[in-house]
Amino acid sequence: MPAATTHVEFSKDVYEGLPAAIREKITNLHMYWLGSQGPDVLFFSRASVLPGSLKRYGGQMHDEKVLDVISFFEDYAKDDPDLYSYFCGYLCHYSLDSLAHPLINAVARHVHETEGVHEGEAHVTMEGDIDVWLLAQRGRAIKDYDVYRYLKTSAADRKKLGAMYAAMFRSVFDLDFPEKDFARAAWEIAFLTKAMRPRPFTYEIVAKAEDKAGMPHSISGMMLKRKHDFTIINIDKKAYPLVFDTSRTISASFPELYGKAVYLARRLLVSHDDSDFVLNFSGEPYEN
């Protein structure tokens, strides 16, 4: 991902440094902030684990045809200020994911191999740790968690998004994707991020339910909690083998990657071409 709070805060940082002419095109900030969640919106569909979840489509968008999807969204949204605001947020998501995911994936693999923690659980837990760290950098505590406020959108906007996603899946992936499904997911992300606000009682209930079902802590892992571990911030710049090429390592700190991603996103929102999208959302080369 990284997680929802980090992506919204990142999009705010990007917005503040944009040329006035670009900021003026972002007329719907709630659509911009929702766009900052990128394909992750689909991971919140039906809480990711219930029947009818769109999670697999979110994974597909992270891994495949990244340039085709971005090109489709840009063309589809060009004459609609609300959808164009969403598209600008989507570019923010790509910028942070493609630069930060190699570190997150590498550390998650290391934790899995050295501690036996489920790799997916390690991944989402570290993304929650990044949220806690980022809030602290801004003088805020986990009790100040309020990302759901930024992800609220109107029914009219969600309907537009549903139509755009359905058209994109038909054109890019040759898949039938009901418009109402993405519209529902766009509502669910606001609902579920509010339901997941930091409360020990809620965390314990969800974690116990996951244990009972024999599931990794993929949902409770996303919940911000006081017991956090900032290993993922990698301030000491420890080197970890890259997941997609173990002959290479990554030793950048998260703040370093975050700064580079802010610069990248601002540049992409001003001007971009096909060569800017040669990596997928995991920061790995892919065949478009």
C-alpha positions as CSV (number, residue, x, y, z in Angstrom):
1,M,0.0,0.0,0.0
2,P,1.4,1.9,2.3
3,A,-1.7,2.4,4.5
4,A,-4.6,4.8,4.1
5,T,-3.4,7.6,6.4
6,T,0.1,7.7,4.9
7,H,-1.4,8.0,1.4
8,V,-3.7,10.9,2.3
9,E,-1.0,12.8,4.1
10,F,1.3,12.2,1.2
11,S,-1.2,13.6,-1.2
12,K,-1.5,16.7,1.0
13,D,2.2,17.2,0.8
14,V,2.2,16.8,-2.9
15,Y,-0.7,19.3,-3.3
16,E,1.0,22.0,-1.2
17,G,4.0,22.1,-3.6
18,L,2.2,22.0,-6.9
19,P,2.2,24.9,-9.2
20,A,-0.9,27.0,-8.9
21,A,-2.1,26.1,-12.4
22,I,-2.1,22.4,-11.4
23,R,-3.7,22.9,-8.0
24,E,-6.5,24.8,-9.7
25,K,-7.4,21.7,-11.7
26,I,-7.9,19.7,-8.5
27,T,-11.4,21.0,-7.8
28,N,-12.7,18.1,-5.8
29,L,-10.3,17.4,-2.9
30,H,-12.3,14.5,-1.6
31,M,-12.0,12.8,-4.9
32,Y,-8.3,13.6,-5.0
33,W,-7.9,12.1,-1.5
34,L,-9.8,9.0,-2.5
35,G,-7.6,8.8,-5.6
36,S,-4.6,8.8,-3.3
37,Q,-5.7,5.3,-2.2
38,G,-5.2,4.0,-5.8
39,P,-6.3,0.4,-6.3
40,D,-6.2,-0.1,-2.5
41,V,-9.9,0.9,-2.5
42,L,-10.6,-2.6,-3.9
43,F,-8.9,-4.2,-0.9
44,F,-11.5,-2.7,1.4
45,S,-14.3,-4.2,-0.6
46,R,-16.3,-6.6,1.7
47,A,-13.5,-6.2,4.3
48,S,-11.2,-8.0,1.8
49,V,-12.1,-11.4,3.1
50,L,-15.9,-11.7,2.7
51,P,-17.6,-13.2,-0.4
52,G,-17.8,-10.8,-3.2
53,S,-14.6,-9.0,-2.3
54,L,-12.9,-7.2,-5.2
55,K,-9.5,-7.7,-3.7
56,R,-8.1,-9.8,-6.6
57,Y,-8.9,-6.9,-9.0
58,G,-6.9,-4.6,-6.8
59,G,-4.0,-6.9,-6.9
60,Q,-4.3,-7.2,-10.7
61,M,-4.2,-3.4,-11.0
62,H,-1.1,-3.2,-8.8
63,D,0.8,-5.8,-10.8
64,E,-0.3,-5.6,-14.4
65,K,-1.0,-3.1,-17.2
66,V,-0.1,-0.1,-15.1
67,L,0.6,2.2,-18.0
68,D,-2.6,1.1,-19.8
69,V,-4.7,1.8,-16.8
70,I,-3.2,5.2,-16.1
71,S,-3.6,6.2,-19.8
72,F,-7.2,5.1,-19.8
73,F,-8.0,7.0,-16.6
74,E,-6.3,10.1,-17.9
75,D,-8.2,10.1,-21.2
76,Y,-11.6,9.2,-19.6
77,A,-11.2,11.9,-16.9
78,K,-9.9,14.7,-18.9
79,D,-13.2,16.6,-19.4
80,D,-14.6,15.8,-15.9
81,P,-13.1,17.9,-13.0
82,D,-14.2,15.4,-10.4
83,L,-12.7,12.4,-12.2
84,Y,-9.6,14.4,-13.0
85,S,-9.2,15.3,-9.4
86,Y,-9.3,11.5,-8.7
87,F,-6.8,10.8,-11.4
88,C,-4.3,13.3,-9.8
89,G,-4.7,11.4,-6.5
90,Y,-4.1,8.1,-8.3
91,L,-0.8,9.4,-9.7
92,C,0.2,10.2,-6.1
93,H,-0.6,6.7,-5.0
94,Y,1.5,5.3,-7.9
95,S,4.4,7.5,-6.9
96,L,4.6,6.5,-3.3
97,D,3.8,2.8,-3.9
98,S,6.4,2.3,-6.7
99,L,9.2,3.8,-4.6
100,A,8.3,2.6,-1.1
101,H,7.1,-0.9,-1.8
102,P,10.5,-2.4,-2.6
103,L,11.5,-1.6,1.0
104,I,8.3,-2.7,2.6
105,N,8.2,-6.0,0.6
106,A,11.9,-6.6,1.4
107,V,11.5,-6.1,5.2
108,A,8.3,-8.1,5.2
109,R,10.1,-11.0,3.6
110,H,13.0,-10.7,6.1
111,V,10.5,-10.7,9.0
112,H,8.8,-13.8,7.6
113,E,12.1,-15.6,7.1
114,T,13.6,-14.7,10.5
115,E,10.5,-14.6,12.8
116,G,8.1,-16.9,11.0
117,V,5.4,-14.2,10.7
118,H,3.0,-14.5,7.8
119,E,4.5,-12.3,5.1
120,G,1.2,-10.6,4.3
121,E,0.6,-9.9,8.0
122,A,4.1,-8.5,8.3
123,H,3.4,-6.2,5.3
124,V,0.1,-4.7,6.5
125,T,1.4,-4.4,10.1
126,M,4.4,-2.4,8.9
127,E,2.2,-0.2,6.9
128,G,0.3,0.5,10.1
129,D,3.6,1.3,11.8
130,I,4.3,3.8,9.0
131,D,1.0,5.5,9.7
132,V,1.8,5.8,13.4
133,W,5.3,7.1,12.6
134,L,4.0,9.7,10.1
135,L,1.3,11.0,12.5
136,A,4.1,11.4,15.1
137,Q,6.2,13.4,12.7
138,R,3.2,15.8,12.5
139,G,2.8,16.1,16.2
140,R,-0.2,13.8,16.2
141,A,-1.0,10.6,18.1
142,I,-3.0,7.6,17.1
143,K,-6.0,9.0,18.8
144,D,-5.9,11.8,16.1
145,Y,-6.5,9.2,13.4
146,D,-9.1,10.6,11.1
147,V,-8.4,9.4,7.6
148,Y,-12.0,8.3,7.0
149,R,-13.0,12.0,7.0
150,Y,-11.0,12.5,3.9
151,L,-12.3,9.5,2.1
152,K,-16.0,10.4,2.1
153,T,-17.4,11.1,-1.3
154,S,-20.8,11.8,-2.7
155,A,-23.1,9.2,-4.3
156,A,-22.8,11.1,-7.6
157,D,-19.0,11.0,-7.5
158,R,-19.1,7.3,-6.6
159,K,-21.4,6.6,-9.5
160,K,-19.0,8.4,-11.9
161,L,-16.1,6.3,-10.5
162,G,-18.0,3.1,-10.9
163,A,-18.7,3.9,-14.6
164,M,-15.0,4.8,-15.2
165,Y,-13.7,1.6,-13.5
166,A,-16.2,-0.6,-15.4
167,A,-15.2,1.0,-18.7
168,M,-11.5,0.6,-17.8
169,F,-11.8,-3.1,-16.9
170,R,-13.6,-3.8,-20.2
171,S,-11.0,-1.9,-22.2
172,V,-7.8,-2.8,-20.5
173,F,-8.4,-6.2,-18.9
174,D,-11.3,-7.5,-21.0
175,L,-13.3,-8.1,-17.9
176,D,-16.9,-7.4,-17.0
177,F,-16.9,-5.2,-13.9
178,P,-20.3,-4.0,-12.6
179,E,-20.3,-0.2,-12.1
180,K,-22.1,-0.6,-8.7
181,D,-19.3,-2.8,-7.4
182,F,-16.6,-0.1,-7.4
183,A,-19.2,2.5,-6.3
184,R,-19.8,0.3,-3.3
185,A,-16.1,-0.2,-2.6
186,A,-15.6,3.6,-2.7
187,W,-18.2,3.9,0.1
188,E,-16.8,0.9,2.0
189,I,-13.3,2.4,2.4
190,A,-14.7,5.4,4.2
191,F,-17.0,3.1,6.4
192,L,-14.3,0.6,7.2
193,T,-11.5,3.0,7.9
194,K,-13.8,4.6,10.4
195,A,-14.7,1.2,11.9
196,M,-11.0,0.5,12.2
197,R,-10.1,3.6,14.2
198,P,-7.7,2.8,17.0
199,R,-9.6,1.2,19.9
200,P,-8.1,-1.7,21.9
201,F,-11.5,-3.4,22.3
202,T,-12.1,-3.4,18.5
203,Y,-8.5,-4.6,17.8
204,E,-8.9,-7.6,20.3
205,I,-12.2,-8.6,18.8
206,V,-10.9,-8.6,15.2
207,A,-7.6,-10.3,16.1
208,K,-9.5,-13.1,18.0
209,A,-11.8,-13.6,15.1
210,E,-8.8,-13.9,12.8
211,D,-7.2,-16.5,15.1
212,K,-10.4,-18.5,15.3
213,A,-10.7,-18.5,11.5
214,G,-7.1,-19.6,11.2
215,M,-6.3,-16.4,9.3
216,P,-3.2,-14.1,9.4
217,H,-3.8,-10.8,11.1
218,S,-4.4,-9.0,7.8
219,I,-7.2,-6.8,9.1
220,S,-6.2,-6.2,12.7
221,G,-2.6,-5.6,11.4
222,M,-3.9,-2.5,9.6
223,M,-5.3,-1.0,12.8
224,L,-3.0,1.5,14.5
225,K,-1.9,0.6,17.9
226,R,0.4,1.8,20.7
227,K,2.6,-1.3,20.4
228,H,4.4,-0.4,17.2
229,D,7.7,-1.2,15.7
230,F,9.5,1.3,13.6
231,T,11.9,-1.2,11.9
232,I,10.3,-0.4,8.6
233,I,11.3,3.3,8.8
234,N,14.9,1.9,8.4
235,I,16.6,5.0,9.8
236,D,19.9,3.0,10.2
237,K,19.7,2.2,6.5
238,K,20.0,-1.6,6.9
239,A,20.3,-3.4,3.6
240,Y,17.6,-6.0,2.7
241,P,17.5,-8.2,-0.4
242,L,14.9,-7.1,-2.9
243,V,12.1,-9.6,-3.2
244,F,12.0,-9.5,-7.0
245,D,15.8,-9.6,-7.4
246,T,17.7,-11.1,-4.4
247,S,21.1,-10.3,-6.0
248,R,20.3,-6.6,-5.2
249,T,19.5,-4.9,-1.9
250,I,17.7,-1.8,-0.8
251,S,19.0,0.2,2.1
252,A,17.1,3.5,1.8
253,S,15.2,4.8,4.7
254,F,11.4,5.4,4.5
255,P,11.8,9.2,4.9
256,E,14.3,9.2,2.0
257,L,11.9,7.3,-0.2
258,Y,8.9,9.4,0.8
259,G,10.8,12.6,-0.2
260,K,11.7,11.2,-3.6
261,A,8.1,10.1,-4.1
262,V,6.8,13.6,-3.3
263,Y,9.1,15.0,-5.9
264,L,8.1,12.3,-8.4
265,A,4.4,12.9,-7.9
266,R,4.6,16.6,-8.4
267,R,6.5,16.1,-11.6
268,L,4.0,13.5,-12.9
269,L,1.1,15.9,-12.1
270,V,2.8,18.6,-14.2
271,S,4.0,16.4,-17.1
272,H,4.5,12.7,-17.8
273,D,5.0,10.2,-20.6
274,D,5.0,6.5,-21.0
275,S,8.6,6.1,-19.7
276,D,7.5,7.3,-16.3
277,F,5.4,4.1,-15.8
278,V,7.8,1.2,-16.4
279,L,7.4,-0.1,-12.8
280,N,4.3,-1.5,-11.3
281,F,2.9,-0.5,-7.9
282,S,5.4,-2.9,-6.2
283,G,8.3,-1.0,-7.8
284,E,9.0,-4.0,-10.1
285,P,9.6,-4.0,-13.9
286,Y,6.6,-5.5,-15.7
287,E,5.4,-6.3,-19.2
288,N,2.6,-3.9,-20.1
